[in-house]
Amino acid sequence: MPEPIEITTVADRTVLRLKSWLPTPPAGLPAQALCIGPGDWLFVSSGASAPEISGKGLAVVDLSDGLIALAVSGPAARDVLSKGCGLDLHRFPAGKCTRTRFAQIPVVLDCLDETPRFELHVARSYLHYLRAWLTDAALEFGDART
């Protein structure tokens, strides 16, 4: 019997969007930096408090209340996620992220490790739809644990 896919909501996070002229994110932030475009970054950190970011030429917006992440892991995670987008996720390495359309909605897809384990950052209003879509797509590979 195949191992189930795990789909979990990642809560209590701070998500900041930073736009700058910098080709790399500012150093020293206690957060994971996801490059979503040239000079466009999402900073994701544990906890509810936002780190202080300031400087010339920086625009910072707190998206913590607007975005939420779903973690998808398990041996068939790449196969399940490949059903929802046109990316070749079997060649998508750990540490990479991208903005894409997934199951007809905009997401930021982040490959955390080769387990494989992914996070899909999505607008909160799409959370229930995305969870249902992933649960349904995972049925072919065994039950999805949510």
Contact map, one row per residue, 1 for C-alpha under 8 A:
11100000000000000000000000000000000000000000000000000000000000000000000000000000000000000000000000000000000000000000000000000000000000000000010000
11110000000000000000000000000000000000000000000000000000000000000000000000000000000000000000000000000000000000000000000000000000000000000000110000
11111000000000000000000000000000000000000000000000000000000000000000000001100000000000000000000000000000000000000000000000000000000000000000110000
01111100000000000000000000000000000000000000000000000000000000000000000001000000000000000000000000000000000000000000000000000000000000000000111110
00111110000000000000000000000000000000000000000000000000000000000000000111111000000000000000000000000000000000000000000000000000000000000100111110
00011111000000000000000000000000000000000000000000000000000000000000001111000000000000000000000000000000000000000000000000000000000000000000000111
00001111100000000000000000000000000000000000000000000000000000000000011110000000000000000000000000000000000000000000000000000000001001100000000111
00000111110000000000000000000000000000000000000000000000000000000000011100000000000000000000000000000000000000000000000000000000000000000000000011
00000011111000000000000000000000000000000000000000000000000000000001111000000000000000000000000000000000000000000000000000000000000000000000000000
00000001111110000000000000000000000000000000000000000000000000000001111000000000000000000000000000000000000000000000000000000000000000000000000000
00000000111110000000000000000000000000000000000000000000000000000001100000000000000000000000000000000000000000000000000000000000000000000000000000
00000000011111000000000000000000000000000000011100000000000000000000000000000000000000000000000000000000000000000000000000000000000000000000000000
00000000011111100000000000000000000000000001111100000000000000010000000000000000000000000000000000000000000000000000000000000000000000000000000000
00000000000111110000000000000000000000000011111111000000000001110000000000000000000000000000000000000000000000000000000000000000000000000000000000
00000000000011111000000000000000000000000111100001000000000001110010000000000000000000000000000000000000000000000000000000000000000000000000000000
00000000000001111100000000000000000000000111000001000000000111110000000000000000000000000000000000000000000000000000000000000000000000000000000000
00000000000000111110000000000000000000011110000000000000000111100000000000000000000000000000000000000000000000000000000000000000000000000000000000
00000000000000011111000000000000000000111110000000000000011110000000000000000000000000000000000000000000000000000000000000000000000000000000000000
00000000000000001111100000000000000000111000000000000000011100000000000000000000000000000000000000000000000000000000000000000000000000000000000000
00000000000000000111110000000000000000110000000000000000111000000000000000000000000000000000000000000000000000000000000000000000000000000000000000
00000000000000000011111000000000000000100000000000000000110000000000000000000000000000000000000000000000000000000000000000000000000000000000000000
00000000000000000001111110000000000000100000000000000000000000000000000000000000000000000000000000000000000000000000000000000000000000000000000000
00000000000000000000111110000000000001100000000000000000000000000000000000000000000000000000000000000000000000000000000000000000000000000000000000
00000000000000000000011111000000000000100000000000000000000000000000000000000000000000000000000000000000000000000000000000000000000000000000000000
00000000000000000000011111100000100000001000000000000000000000000000000000000000000000000000000000000000000000000000000000000000000000000000000000
00000000000000000000000111111000000000000000000000000000000000000000000000000000000000000000000000000000000000000000000000000000000000000000000000
00000000000000000000000011111000000000000000000000000000000000000000000000000000000000000000000000000000000000000000000000000000000000000000000000
00000000000000000000000001111100000000000000000000000000000000000000000000000000000000000000000000000000000000000000000000000000000000000000000000
00000000000000000000000001111110000000000000000000100000000000000000000000000000000000000000000000000000000000000000000000000000000000000000000000
00000000000000000000000000011111000000000000100000100000000000000000000000000000000000000000000000000000000000000000000000000000000000000000000000
00000000000000000000000000001111100000000011110000000000000000000000000000000000000000000000000000000000000000000000000000000000000000000000000000
00000000000000000000000000000111110000000111100000000000000000000000000000000000000000000000000000000000000000000000000000000000000000000000000000
00000000000000000000000010000011111000001111000000000000000000000000000000000000000000000000000000000000000000000000000000000000000000000000000000
00000000000000000000000000000001111100001111000000000000000000000000000000000000000000000000000010000000000001000000000000000000000000000000000000
00000000000000000000000000000000111111111100000000000000000000000000000000000000000000000000000011000000000000000000000000000000000000000000000000
00000000000000000000000000000000011111011100000000000000000000000000000000000000000000000000000011100000000100000000000000000000000000000000000000
00000000000000000000000000000000001111111000000000000000000000000000000000000000000000000000000000000000000000000000000000000000000000000000000000
00000000000000000000001000000000001111110000000000000000000000000000000000000000000000000000000000000000000000000000000000000000000000000000000000
00000000000000000111111100000000001011111000000000000000000000000000000000000000000000000000000000000000000000000000000000000000000000000000000000
00000000000000001111000000000000001111111100000000000000000000000000000000000000000000000000000000000000000000000000000000000000000000000000000000
00000000000000001110000010000000111110111110000000000000000000000000000000000000000000000000000000000000000000000000000000000000000000000000000000
00000000000000111100000000000001111100011111000000000000000000000000000000000000000000000000000000000000000000000000000000000000000000000000000000
00000000000001111100000000000011110000001111100000000000000000000000000000000000000000000000000000000000000000000000000000000000000000000000000000
00000000000011110000000000000011110000000111110000000000000000000000000000000000000000000000000000000000000000000000000000000000000000000000000000
00000000000011100000000000000111000000000011111000000000000000000000000000000000000000000000000000000000000000000000000000000000000000000000000000
00000000000111000000000000000010000000000001111100000000000000000000000000000000000000000000000000000000000000000000000000000000000000000000000000
00000000000111000000000000000000000000000000111110000000000000000000000000000000000000000000000000000000000000000000000000000000000000000000000000
00000000000111000000000000000000000000000000011111000000000000000000000000000000000000000000000000000000000000000000000000000000000000000000000000
00000000000001000000000000000000000000000000001111100000000000000000000000000000000000000000000000000000000000000000000000000000000000000000000000
00000000000001110000000000000000000000000000000111110000000001000000000000000000000000000000000000000000000000000000000000000000000000000000000000
00000000000000000000000000001100000000000000000011111000000000000000000000000000000000000000000000000000000000000000000000000000000000000000000000
00000000000000000000000000000000000000000000000001111100000000000000000000000000000000000000000000000000000000000000000000000000000000000000000000
00000000000000000000000000000000000000000000000000111110000100000000000000000000000000000000000000000000000000000000000000000000000000000000000000
00000000000000000000000000000000000000000000000000011111010000000000000000000000000000000000000000000000000000000000000000000000000000000000000000
00000000000000000000000000000000000000000000000000001111110000000000000000000000000000000000000000000000000000000000000000000000000000000000000000
00000000000000000000000000000000000000000000000000000111110000000000000000000000000000000000000000000000000000000000000000000000000000000000000000
00000000000000000001100000000000000000000000000000000011111000000000000000000000000000000000000000000000000000000000000000000000000000000000000000
00000000000000000111100000000000000000000000000000000111111100000000000000000000000000000000000000000000000000000000000000000000000000000000000000
00000000000000000111000000000000000000000000000000000000111110000000000000000000000000000000000000000000000000000000000000000000000000000000000000
00000000000000011110000000000000000000000000000000001000011111000000000000000000000000000000000000000000000000000000000000000000000000000000000000
00000000000000011100000000000000000000000000000000000000001111100000000000000000000000000000000000000000000000000000000000000000000000000000000000
00000000000001111000000000000000000000000000000001000000000111111000000000000000000000000000000000000000000000000000000000000000000000000000000000
00000000000001111000000000000000000000000000000000000000000011111110000000000000000000000000000000000000000000000000000000000000000000000000000000
00000000000011110000000000000000000000000000000000000000000001111111000000000000000000000000000000000000000000000000000000000000000000000000000000
00000000000000000000000000000000000000000000000000000000000001111111000000000000000000000000000000000000000000000000000000010000000000000000000000
00000000000000000000000000000000000000000000000000000000000000111111000000000000000000000000000000000000000000000000000000110000000000000000000000
00000000000000100000000000000000000000000000000000000000000000111111100000000000000000000000000000000000000000000000000011110000000000000000000000
00000000111000000000000000000000000000000000000000000000000000011111110000000000000000000000000000000000000000000000000011110010000000000000000000
00000000111000000000000000000000000000000000000000000000000000000011111000000000000000000000000000000000000000000000001111000000000000000000000000
00000011110000000000000000000000000000000000000000000000000000000001111100000000000000000000000000000000000000000000001110000010001000000000000000
00000111110000000000000000000000000000000000000000000000000000000000111110000000000000000000000000000000000000000000111100000000000000000000000000
00001111000000000000000000000000000000000000000000000000000000000000011111001000000000000000000000000000000000000000111100000000000000000000000000
00001110000000000000000000000000000000000000000000000000000000000000001111111000000000000000000000000000000000000011110000000000000000000000000000
00111100000000000000000000000000000000000000000000000000000000000000000111111000000000000000000000000000000000000011100000000000000000000000000000
00101000000000000000000000000000000000000000000000000000000000000000000011111100000000000000000000000000000000000011000000000000000000000000000000
00001000000000000000000000000000000000000000000000000000000000000000000011111111000000000000000000000000000000000000000000000000000000000000100000
00001000000000000000000000000000000000000000000000000000000000000000000111111111100000000000000000000000000000000001110000000000000000000000000000
00000000000000000000000000000000000000000000000000000000000000000000000000111111110000001100000000000000000000000001000000000000000000000000000000
00000000000000000000000000000000000000000000000000000000000000000000000000011111111000001100000000000000000000000000000000000000000000000000000000
00000000000000000000000000000000000000000000000000000000000000000000000000011111111100000000000000000000000000000000000000000000000001001100100000
00000000000000000000000000000000000000000000000000000000000000000000000000001111111110001000000000000000000000000000000000000000000001000000000000
00000000000000000000000000000000000000000000000000000000000000000000000000000111111111111000000000000000000000000000000000000000000000000000000000
00000000000000000000000000000000000000000000000000000000000000000000000000000011111110000000000000000000000000000000000000000000000000001000000000
00000000000000000000000000000000000000000000000000000000000000000000000000000001111111000000000000000111000000000000000000000000000000000000000000
00000000000000000000000000000000000000000000000000000000000000000000000000000000111111100000000000011110000000000000000000000000000000000000000000
00000000000000000000000000000000000000000000000000000000000000000000000000000000010111110000000000000000000000000000000000000000000000000000000000
00000000000000000000000000000000000000000000000000000000000000000000000000000000010011111000000000000000000000000000000000000000000000000000000000
00000000000000000000000000000000000000000000000000000000000000000000000000000000010001111111000000000000000000000000000000000000000000000000000000
00000000000000000000000000000000000000000000000000000000000000000000000000000110110000111111000000000000000000000000000000000000000000000000000000
00000000000000000000000000000000000000000000000000000000000000000000000000000110000000011111000000000000000000000000000000000000000000000000000000
00000000000000000000000000000000000000000000000000000000000000000000000000000000000000011111100000000000000000000000000000000000000000000000000000
00000000000000000000000000000000000000000000000000000000000000000000000000000000000000011111110100000000000000100000000000000000000000000000000000
00000000000000000000000000000000000000000000000000000000000000000000000000000000000000000011111100000000000000101100000000000000000000000000000000
00000000000000000000000000000000000000000000000000000000000000000000000000000000000000000001111100000000000000111100000000000000000000000000000000
00000000000000000000000000000000000000000000000000000000000000000000000000000000000000000000111110000000000001111000000000000000000000000000000000
00000000000000000000000000000000000000000000000000000000000000000000000000000000000000000001111111000000000001110000000000000000000000000000000000
00000000000000000000000000000000011100000000000000000000000000000000000000000000000000000000001111100000000111100000000000000000000000000000000000
00000000000000000000000000000000001100000000000000000000000000000000000000000000000000000000000111110000000111000000000000000000000000000000000000
00000000000000000000000000000000000100000000000000000000000000000000000000000000000000000000000011111000011110000000000000000000000000000000000000
00000000000000000000000000000000000000000000000000000000000000000000000000000000000010000000000001111100011110000000000000000000000000000000000000
00000000000000000000000000000000000000000000000000000000000000000000000000000000000010000000000000111111111000000000000000000000000000000000000000
00000000000000000000000000000000000000000000000000000000000000000000000000000000000110000000000000011111111000000000000000000000000000000000000000
00000000000000000000000000000000000000000000000000000000000000000000000000000000000110000000000000001111100000000000000000000000010010000000000000
00000000000000000000000000000000000000000000000000000000000000000000000000000000000100000000000000001111110000000000000000000000000000000000000000
00000000000000000000000000000000000000000000000000000000000000000000000000000000000000000000000000001111111000000000000000000100000000000000000000
00000000000000000000000000000000000000000000000000000000000000000000000000000000000000000000000000111101111100000000000001000000000000000000000000
00000000000000000000000000000000000000000000000000000000000000000000000000000000000000000000000000111100111110000000000111100000000000000000000000
00000000000000000000000000000000000100000000000000000000000000000000000000000000000000000000000011110000011111000000000111000000000000000000000000
00000000000000000000000000000000000000000000000000000000000000000000000000000000000000000000000011110000001111100000011110000000000000000000000000
00000000000000000000000000000000010000000000000000000000000000000000000000000000000000000000001111000000000111110000011100000000000000000000000000
00000000000000000000000000000000000000000000000000000000000000000000000000000000000000000001111110000000000011111101111000000000000000000000000000
00000000000000000000000000000000000000000000000000000000000000000000000000000000000000000000011100000000000001111101111000000000000000000000000000
00000000000000000000000000000000000000000000000000000000000000000000000000000000000000000000111000000000000000111111110000000000000000000000000000
00000000000000000000000000000000000000000000000000000000000000000000000000000000000000000000110000000000000000111111100000000000000000000000000000
00000000000000000000000000000000000000000000000000000000000000000000000011100000000000000000000000000000000000001111100000000000000000000000000000
00000000000000000000000000000000000000000000000000000000000000000000000011101100000000000000000000000000000000111111110000000000000000000000000000
00000000000000000000000000000000000000000000000000000000000000000000001111001000000000000000000000000000000000111111111000000000000000000000000000
00000000000000000000000000000000000000000000000000000000000000000000001110001000000000000000000000000000000011111001111100000000000000000000000000
00000000000000000000000000000000000000000000000000000000000000000000111100000000000000000000000000000000000011110000111110000000000000000000000000
00000000000000000000000000000000000000000000000000000000000000000000111100000000000000000000000000000000001111000000011111000000000000000000000000
00000000000000000000000000000000000000000000000000000000000000000011110000000000000000000000000000000000001110000000001111100000000000000000000000
00000000000000000000000000000000000000000000000000000000000000000011100000000000000000000000000000000000011100000000000111110110000000000000000000
00000000000000000000000000000000000000000000000000000000000000000111000000000000000000000000000000000000001000000000000011111110000000000000000000
00000000000000000000000000000000000000000000000000000000000000001111000000000000000000000000000000000000000000000000000001111110000000000000000000
00000000000000000000000000000000000000000000000000000000000000000000000000000000000000000000000000000000000000000000000000111111000000000000000000
00000000000000000000000000000000000000000000000000000000000000000000000000000000000000000000000000000000100000000000000001111111110000000000000000
00000000000000000000000000000000000000000000000000000000000000000001010000000000000000000000000000000000000000000000000001111111111000000000000000
00000000000000000000000000000000000000000000000000000000000000000000000000000000000000000000000000000000000000000000000000001111111100000000000000
00000000000000000000000000000000000000000000000000000000000000000000000000000000000000000000000000000000000000000000000000000111111110000000000000
00000000000000000000000000000000000000000000000000000000000000000000000000000000000000000000000000000010000000000000000000000111111111000000000000
00000010000000000000000000000000000000000000000000000000000000000000010000000000000000000000000000000000000000000000000000000011111111100000000000
00000000000000000000000000000000000000000000000000000000000000000000000000000000000000000000000000000000000000000000000000000001111111110000000000
00000000000000000000000000000000000000000000000000000000000000000000000000000000000000000000000000000010000000000000000000000000111111111000000000
00000010000000000000000000000000000000000000000000000000000000000000000000000001100000000000000000000000000000000000000000000000011111111100000000
00000010000000000000000000000000000000000000000000000000000000000000000000000000000000000000000000000000000000000000000000000000001111111110001100
00000000000000000000000000000000000000000000000000000000000000000000000000000000000000000000000000000000000000000000000000000000000111111110000000
00000000000000000000000000000000000000000000000000000000000000000000000000000001001000000000000000000000000000000000000000000000000011111111000000
00001000000000000000000000000000000000000000000000000000000000000000000000000001000000000000000000000000000000000000000000000000000001111111111100
00000000000000000000000000000000000000000000000000000000000000000000000000000000000000000000000000000000000000000000000000000000000000111111111100
00000000000000000000000000000000000000000000000000000000000000000000000000000000000000000000000000000000000000000000000000000000000000001111110000
01111000000000000000000000000000000000000000000000000000000000000000000000010001000000000000000000000000000000000000000000000000000000000111111000
11111000000000000000000000000000000000000000000000000000000000000000000000000000000000000000000000000000000000000000000000000000000000000111111100
00011000000000000000000000000000000000000000000000000000000000000000000000000000000000000000000000000000000000000000000000000000000000100110111110
00011110000000000000000000000000000000000000000000000000000000000000000000000000000000000000000000000000000000000000000000000000000000100110011111
00011111000000000000000000000000000000000000000000000000000000000000000000000000000000000000000000000000000000000000000000000000000000000000001111
00000111000000000000000000000000000000000000000000000000000000000000000000000000000000000000000000000000000000000000000000000000000000000000000111
